[in-house]
Amino acid sequence: MKKKTEMTYQQARRELETLVEELERPDADLGQIASKVKRALDLVSYCRNYLRKVREDAETTLDAYEKE
């Protein structure tokens, strides 16, 4: 059984950039727009959560350092 690997922030961002480029094309496949927009929203949510966690971790680390 293959081990599922978590997507990195960089991978999510690259995929999101690709989706945006595809959606901006004048010849974009209208049948796939809804699924691409949904995937883009999922990626935006993932990136926001990732950045929120990084910020919280940094704040925790700084708080701990300041208490020393």
C-alpha positions as YAML, in Angstrom:
chain: A
units: angstrom
residues:
- id: 1
  name: MET
  ca: [0.00, 0.00, 0.00]
- id: 2
  name: LYS
  ca: [1.34, 3.44, -0.95]
- id: 3
  name: LYS
  ca: [1.81, 5.95, 1.83]
- id: 4
  name: LYS
  ca: [-0.18, 9.13, 1.19]
- id: 5
  name: THR
  ca: [2.06, 12.17, 1.21]
- id: 6
  name: GLU
  ca: [0.78, 15.56, 2.23]
- id: 7
  name: MET
  ca: [0.92, 18.34, -0.30]
- id: 8
  name: THR
  ca: [3.44, 21.05, 0.40]
- id: 9
  name: TYR
  ca: [2.60, 24.74, 0.36]
- id: 10
  name: GLN
  ca: [4.77, 25.19, -2.75]
- id: 11
  name: GLN
  ca: [2.95, 22.39, -4.58]
- id: 12
  name: ALA
  ca: [-0.43, 23.86, -3.69]
- id: 13
  name: ARG
  ca: [0.66, 27.31, -4.82]
- id: 14
  name: ARG
  ca: [2.00, 26.01, -8.14]
- id: 15
  name: GLU
  ca: [-1.20, 24.06, -8.79]
- id: 16
  name: LEU
  ca: [-3.26, 27.13, -7.93]
- id: 17
  name: GLU
  ca: [-1.22, 29.28, -10.32]
- id: 18
  name: THR
  ca: [-1.73, 26.68, -13.06]
- id: 19
  name: LEU
  ca: [-5.48, 26.60, -12.46]
- id: 20
  name: VAL
  ca: [-5.69, 30.39, -12.62]
- id: 21
  name: GLU
  ca: [-3.79, 30.40, -15.92]
- id: 22
  name: GLU
  ca: [-6.14, 27.75, -17.31]
- id: 23
  name: LEU
  ca: [-9.23, 29.63, -16.18]
- id: 24
  name: GLU
  ca: [-8.00, 32.90, -17.70]
- id: 25
  name: ARG
  ca: [-7.55, 31.40, -21.17]
- id: 26
  name: PRO
  ca: [-10.15, 32.52, -23.69]
- id: 27
  name: ASP
  ca: [-10.48, 28.91, -24.87]
- id: 28
  name: ALA
  ca: [-11.04, 27.50, -21.36]
- id: 29
  name: ASP
  ca: [-13.19, 24.38, -21.31]
- id: 30
  name: LEU
  ca: [-16.52, 25.61, -19.99]
- id: 31
  name: GLY
  ca: [-17.42, 22.11, -18.83]
- id: 32
  name: GLN
  ca: [-14.47, 22.07, -16.42]
- id: 33
  name: ILE
  ca: [-14.74, 25.58, -14.98]
- id: 34
  name: ALA
  ca: [-16.83, 24.57, -11.97]
- id: 35
  name: SER
  ca: [-14.50, 21.75, -10.96]
- id: 36
  name: LYS
  ca: [-11.41, 23.92, -11.47]
- id: 37
  name: VAL
  ca: [-12.90, 26.75, -9.40]
- id: 38
  name: LYS
  ca: [-13.75, 24.28, -6.62]
- id: 39
  name: ARG
  ca: [-10.21, 22.87, -6.68]
- id: 40
  name: ALA
  ca: [-8.80, 26.42, -6.63]
- id: 41
  name: LEU
  ca: [-10.92, 27.27, -3.58]
- id: 42
  name: ASP
  ca: [-9.71, 24.11, -1.84]
- id: 43
  name: LEU
  ca: [-6.11, 25.09, -2.56]
- id: 44
  name: VAL
  ca: [-6.65, 28.65, -1.31]
- id: 45
  name: SER
  ca: [-8.11, 27.24, 1.90]
- id: 46
  name: TYR
  ca: [-5.15, 24.87, 2.29]
- id: 47
  name: CYS
  ca: [-2.65, 27.71, 1.76]
- id: 48
  name: ARG
  ca: [-4.43, 30.02, 4.21]
- id: 49
  name: ASN
  ca: [-4.52, 27.30, 6.87]
- id: 50
  name: TYR
  ca: [-0.86, 26.49, 6.27]
- id: 51
  name: LEU
  ca: [0.17, 30.13, 6.60]
- id: 52
  name: ARG
  ca: [-2.00, 30.55, 9.71]
- id: 53
  name: LYS
  ca: [-0.26, 27.56, 11.31]
- id: 54
  name: VAL
  ca: [3.19, 28.91, 10.41]
- id: 55
  name: ARG
  ca: [2.27, 32.28, 11.94]
- id: 56
  name: GLU
  ca: [0.95, 30.63, 15.11]
- id: 57
  name: ASP
  ca: [4.08, 28.48, 15.43]
- id: 58
  name: ALA
  ca: [6.30, 31.53, 14.97]
- id: 59
  name: GLU
  ca: [4.35, 33.48, 17.59]
- id: 60
  name: THR
  ca: [4.59, 30.57, 20.04]
- id: 61
  name: THR
  ca: [8.33, 30.33, 19.46]
- id: 62
  name: LEU
  ca: [8.80, 34.08, 19.91]
- id: 63
  name: ASP
  ca: [6.68, 34.09, 23.07]
- id: 64
  name: ALA
  ca: [8.75, 31.27, 24.52]
- id: 65
  name: TYR
  ca: [11.97, 33.08, 23.62]
- id: 66
  name: GLU
  ca: [10.77, 36.33, 25.23]
- id: 67
  name: LYS
  ca: [9.95, 34.49, 28.48]
- id: 68
  name: GLU
  ca: [13.53, 33.25, 28.81]
...
